Amino acid sequence: MAKQVVGRPKRQKKSDRLLHSGQTQNQIMCDFALAPLDRLAIEMDRKWGIDVLPELVSVEMAQKYGSAMAKLNDAIMTEDPAVVAARAEVCIRGLKAMDKAAEEAGRSRAPMDLWEVEVDGEVYGVMKDGRSWQEIKDKRPELKLVTLREVAVALDFYGKHAIGIMTEEVRKHFEKAEIIGHKVNDSIEDEIPW
């Protein structure tokens, strides 16, 4: 039985006997029927940002595309290559129609806002919207990219653990201090370990 796909189905390369041994001919044919859709979806993600295109068109058009994707997911479950191929073609037409509508409406791709911060020789690129990471990485391959959400998660973790707790204590006593780094010293002889 085929696995239910959530969201956009992606090729699994089921013809690869090492990674997907035991696949039936129909499963392999269905997988290859998804290849052109997968390629176009990747192109649209590069052009507009990851999963951004449905946000740039009318509700009706996005809903029609959602319906086509749901029907494609159902078709994958049947393992019928002809049905999967037909449904994949509908989704390809849907992507092309949304791309055209977004262009005609003068829509913009996902924001490429980026803040750069250097820490100990490593330059981080903090992205406002991670859906543009591919384009940003193409233009700035030297940056270590993180999203604003990842920064918030790291700060939350940091604040709940030893160094973060110590940092907050320092800030209580030195309100205008800016933490520029931490030095971990395992020596017990130091009165102040930072």
Secondary structure as UniProt FT lines:
FT   TURN            14..15
FT   TURN            17..19
FT   TURN            21..22
FT   HELIX           25..48
FT   TURN            50..52
FT   HELIX           53..56
FT   HELIX           59..78
FT   HELIX           81..104
FT   TURN            105..106
FT   STRAND          114..119
FT   TURN            120..121
FT   STRAND          122..127
FT   HELIX           130..132
FT   HELIX           133..139
FT   TURN            141..142
FT   STRAND          144..147
FT   HELIX           148..159
FT   HELIX           162..173
FT   TURN            175..176
FT   TURN            188..189
//
